[in-house]
């Protein structure tokens, strides 16, 4: 696989593949996948439908490639694009930890589009941050004319390179994540209804936040370790809110058997970012040791199952979800 007119970067390569059916997808990605295994010993990982996965296994059977699968998405509308990007980062960091290159083949699933296609816009923008610096090449297959026009437009903007034949060529339509999200904003997560607990706090009352989350974790029947994870995650976000957002912030908590949702809201416009590419995408990459801010959201993302950040008219929201 060659990169034409594009300097070979030391880390993540994010490539767009246009394919209108499974057969075209397989025919396009098999040559670069074969070359990656042959030339670099790359590990092959897929996030595609079962028929495409089986076709890839059949086509690559003679190459010695071992195909692994990323976490399957549930289509429950509870997994935001930024959350999935955080999951993918953890999985791919583990796969690439020996220093071995990884080739990911991913496929657009229209059933995850939602009402506006925003899931894919958010996911691909977030991957540009969460996978930055990793020895990962990801080939993302999209139809030329998806149901939601924004899906196709944002796919062009989110991928620095495109696959043409067996070459990766520069994509002049590529834009930085912050610009992509400004142009194609996505809806906030679904409403949860009245919370079981709502409280206001300031920087001197963070112990109230920790105590409330600890009680809620017990209500949800979390084991002590899982409960402590959520206490620490919420504490990181809650601290950022009153240190960098507004003098006072709010915490809302929803409890159900085996599941805890906490949402922190402040009146600031950029409380958790600490300077970053775009507010919803903060905390997706490990902060540099010299970076004084931005650690809290990254830590929180590692400790809970889902963390979603968005900005509303009334301020910044961070929703954290943990399951037992």
N, C-alpha and C positions, 0 to 999 in steps of 0.2 A: 504494500500500500504506500503510495507516494503522495507527498503534499506538493502541489504545483503552485509556485509563486507565494507560498506561505511558509515563513520560517518555522521549523519544527520546534514547538514549545517543549519545555522540560516536563510539563505536567498534563493536565486535563485537556483533551481534544473533544470538542462537542460538535458533531456533524449531523446535518440534515440529509435524509434520504427520502426522495419522493417515490412512493410506490402506491398504486391504486388497488392492488389485490395481493393476496398471500404469495402467489407464484412470482409476481414481479419483485416483491420484497426479498424472497429467498434468492432469486437469481442475482439481485444486486449485492447482497451482503455476503454471499458465500465466497466470492473471490477475495475480498479484503480479509475475511475471517481466516481463510486458508493461508493467506500470506502472513498474517499476524502470528498464527500458530507455528508456521514453518520458519519464519525469519527471527522471531523474538521469543518463541515459547509462551506466548500470551495465554492467559486463562480466558476462556469464553464464558460469558454470563448472559442470560437472556431475561427479558421482561416482555414476553410476547404471548399470544394466544397458544393454546395447546396444539392446534393443527400446524401453526408456523413452527413451533418448537420441534414437533416430530419431523417436519420436513427438513429442518436444519440438521437434526441428528442424522437423518438418512443421507443428506448430501455431504456431510462432514465425517461420515463414518470411517472413511479410509485415511483421514488426516492425523489420527491419534488425538484429536481434540476431545477434551472432557468438558461437557456443557453443564453449567450450574445455573440455578434459577434464583432470581432476587425475590424478596418478599412479595407475595401476591396481594394486590389491592382488593378490597372487599366491596367496593362500590356502595358503601354505606353513607357516603356524603359527609363522613365525620373525619376523613383524612384529607387535610388541606394539602395543596401542592408543596408548601414550605415544610410541612411535617414529613411528607414522603421523601423530600430531598434530604432531610436530616437522617431518616432511616437509611436511605441509599448511601449516604456518606459513611455511616457506621459500618454497613455491610462491606462496602468497597474498600474502606481503609483496612479492614481485617483481611480481605482477599489480597490486597496489594502490599501488605505489611512485610513480606519477605523481599520486597523490591521487584517483584515480578510484574510485568505489564498485564493489564486487564483490558479485554475488549468486551464492551456491553452492546448487545443488540436489543433495542427497545422499540415497541410498537404502540402507536396511538390507538386508544380504545374509545370509540365514540360514546359508550355508555358512561364514561366518566366526565363527559363534557359539562354536565350540569346545564343550567339555563342559559349561560353565556359563553361557555368554553373556557372560563377563567381558570379552571384547574390546571390546564396544560400551560397556559401563559405563566402562571405562578410557579409551577413545577420546573419548567425549563429555565426560567430566570434564576430560580433558587439553586439549581444544579451548577450553574456557572460560578456560584460562590462556594457551595458546600464541597464540591469536588476539585476546586482550584488547587493546583500543585500536585495532585495525585497522578500516578502513571496509568491513567485510565483514558481510553478512547471509547466514546459512546456514539453509536450510529442510531439515530432516532428516525423511524419511518413514519411519515405522514402522507395522507392522500393529497393529491394536488388541489382538489376542491372539497374540503371537508364541509360538513353540514353547517357549522358555524364559521363564517368568514374570518372571525377574529382568531380562530385556532390556526388557520393557515398563515395569516399575516404575522401573528406573534411567533410562530415556528420559524419563519424566515428571520425575524429580528433576533431571536434568541440563540441562533447557531452561528458561530464564527466561520464555519466552513461547511461545504456541501460535498456530497459524494457524487462524482461524475465518472462513470465507468469504474476503474479501479483507483482513481485519484481523488484526493481531497483538495478542493480548490477554494480559494478565498470567497467569502460571501459578503458582497458590498452592502447588503441590507442589514447586516448585524448591528445591534445597538446594545449599549450597556444595560444591566438589569434595572437600574433606577429609571432610565428613559423608557424601557419597555413597560414597566408598571405604571408610569405616568400616562402613557398613551393608551394602554389597555387595562384600566383598573378592573379589579374583580370584586365581587360582592363579599361582604363580611360573612362569617359563619352563621348558621341558622340560629334563630332565637330559642332559648331554653325554657322560657316561662319564668314565673316568680322564683327567686332563689330561696333555699332553706334558711340562709343566713346572709345578712348584708351588714357590713360595718364600715365606718370611716376611721382612718387612723392617720397619724403624722409620724415623723421620724423618731419621736420618743416613745411610740406605742407599737413598735414592731413585735414586741412580745405578745400582744393581743392577737396579732395575725398568726403567729406560730401556734399559739394555744388553740385558736379556732380551727386551724387546719389539722392539728393533732387530734382534736375531738372528732372532727368530721371523718378522719381516716378510721378511727375506731368504730364510728357509726357504720361505715362501709365494710367493716370486718376485714380491714387490711391487716396483714401481719406487721409486727413492729418495724422490720427493715423497710418494707414498702411504704409504710406510713411516714417514716423518717425521711425517705427520699422525697416524698411530696412536700413535707414541711420545709425541707431545704430548698426545693425548687421554687416554691411560692415565696419563701423568704428572700431569695435572690431577686426575683422580679419585683416584689413589694418594696424592697430597699431601693432599687433603682428608681422606682416611681416617685418616691418622696425625696430622693437625693438629686435627681436630674430632671424630674418632670414638674411637679407642683408641690406646694407646701403640705397639702392634704390629698390623700388618695382613698379609693374605695376598694373593698374586697367583697365579692359575692361568691357563695358556695352552694353547689347542688350535690346532693348525696343520693345514692341508690346502691342496692346490694352489689358489691364488687366494683363500683365505679365512683370516682370522685372528680368533680369539675370545679375548678377555682378560676375566677376572673378578676384581674386587677385592672383598675381604670384610674387614670389621672388626667388632669386638665392640660398637661403639656403636650407639645407637638412632637417631641423627639426624645422622650424620657429614657428609653432603653437602648437607644442606638449607640451612644458613645462615639458618634461619628461613623458613618457607614454608607453602604451602597444604596440602600433603600430601607425605610423603616420596617416593612413586613419581613425583610430577609435578614435581619440582624441575628447574630448568634448561630449562624449556620456553619461557620468555619472556626476552628480553634483560634483564639486570639494569640497574637504574637507576644512573647514574654515582655517586650518593651511597651506593649499597648496598655495604657493605664485604665481604660474603660472598655466596656463591651463584654466582659467576662461573664457577668451574671446570667445573661440570657442564654449563652452557650452552655453554661453549667446546667441551667434549668432544662434545656432541651435534652441533655443526656439523661436526666433523672426521671422524666415523665414520658408517657406514651405519645402525647401530642401536645404541641405548643403552637399557638397561632397568634400572630400579632397583626393588628390592623388599626388604622386611624379613622375615627369618626368625627363628626362635627363637634362633639363634646370633649374630645381628647383622644388619648392612646389607650387601646385595650390589649391585654394579653390574657388569652384563655389557655389554661393548662388542664390536661385530662390524664388521669392515671387509672389503671385497672389492676385489680389484685391478681 
